[in-house]
Amino acid sequence: MSAAPSIRLRDAETSDLDAIMALETATFPSDAWSRDGMLAELASPHTVYLLVTSDDEPVAYGGVSAPLGSGQADIQTIAVDATHRRLGIGTLLVEQLLAVARDRGATEIFLEVRADNPGARALYERHGFVEIAVRPRYYQPDDVDAVVMRAPIDRPEGVA
């Protein structure tokens, strides 16, 4: 009997760019973020990216843009390696990104998700996101609509 993998979550750093880009291009082959765009995200003071490792190998990441004092946040992207899906890693990332947004003072959070990704949409709905708009043919070159979703971020008891 083999031991269960050791799953760890930590803040991503610019030195993680190669690992993140490998996950990005494998997960989103037709519309992956550019390397320069991802590097800018990792370096921005307005964003926090988290990296999930399994036995020290990167298997997932997610990022949130939440400028301090803006009251709003955006989940920028979440990617989970195909071999590690349906293990709760996406849920872990969403919960942690919501916590980061809350800690940065956000009271609402937004995201875009591909209309042809029912699994991701269901994950977000379980966390209180609701559809508020559709951006036609947002994902290129596939001409797939983006579903824009929003969720309130509850403040902990006793916090204004």
N, C-alpha and C positions, 0 to 999 in steps of 0.2 A: 504494500500500500504506500503510495507516494504522499508526501506532505502537501498540504494546500499551499498555493503560491502566496508569497508575502506581498500584499498590496499596500502601497504607500502613496500618499498625496503630499506634494510640496509645492512651494512657489516656483514657477518657471523662471529661468534666467536667460539672458541673451546667449549664454554658452549652450543652451538647450536647442538652439535654432535648428541644427541639422536633424535632431530627433523629431522635433515638431514638424518640420517640413516633410520628413519621410511619412509621418502619420497623415499630414494634410493631403499630400498628393495621392496617397493610397486610398484615403477616404473620399476625397472629392476630385477624382481624376479629370473631370471636364471643367471645373471651375474653382480650382485651388487658389488660395491666396498666393501672391508673389512672395518670393523670399524677402525682397526689400520691404514690402508691406508688412509681413509678419515681424521682421526685425524692428520696424517702427512701432508696432503694437507692443512688443516685449519691452521696448525701451521707454515707452510713454509713461509719464507720471499719472495719467488718467486711467490706465488699464492695469488689471491684475490678471496674470495667466497662471494657471495651476497645471502641474504635470503629475500624471499617475504612472507609477511604475509597478511592475509585477516581477518579483525576483530581480530587482534593479534594472529591468528593461523597460523603456518607455512604451506604454500601451494606450495612453489617452491624454488629452489635454483639453482645456477650455479656458476661455477668457471673457472678462467682463470689462466694459468701459463704464466708469462711474466717477466722473469728475467731482471732487469734494465740493459740497455746497450746492450742487445743481438740482438735487432732489430726484434726478432721473438716472437710470442706468440702462445699458444695452448688453445683453449676452452677445458677444461678437461671434463666437464659434465654439463648437464642441465636436471633438472627433474621438472615436473609440476604435481601436484596432479590431478588425473583423473577428479575430479569434478570441476576443475578450468581451464581446457584446452579450447582452442578456445575463450579466453577472452583477448588475447593480452599480456599475461604474458610472454610467450616464446619470443615474439618480444621485450618486455621491457628488459628481461635478455640479449638477444643477443646484443642489442644496448648498454647497460651498460657495458657488458664485452668488447665490441669493444672499448668503451671509456676508460676503464681501461688500456687496452693494448696500446692504442694510448698515454695515459698519461705516460706510462712507456717506451715510445720510440720505440714501435714495429712499423714496417712498413709493416709486413705481419703476417697473423694469419692462423693457421691450426686447423683441427679437424678431428675426425673420427666419422662416423654415421653408424648405422646399415643399410645395404642395403635394409632390409625389413621395413624401417620406412619412407615412402614417405612424410608424414607430416613434419617431422623434416628436411628432405632433401630440401623440398620446402621452409621452413622457412629460411634455410641457403642460398639457392639460391637467395631469395629476398634481402639478405644482401650482395650480391656480391661474395659469395663462388662458386667455380667451382670445379668439380671433377678432381683430378690429379692422383689418383691411387686407386687400390683396394687391400685390404689385405684379401686373401682368408681365410675363416673359422676363422676369428679373434675373434668373439664372441662365447665363449664356455659356456656351453656345447651344444649350439644350432647349431654349425657349420655355423653361419651366417657371410657373408662377411662384412668387414668394408669398407666403401667408404671414402677415404681420400680426404678432401676438403681444398682449400686454398682461401684466399681473401687478396687483398691489403688493407692496412689501410691508408686512405688519411690523410695527415697532414692539419691542419687548415691553412687558408690563413696567410701568413707572418711568419709561423713557419718552420724552416729548418728541 
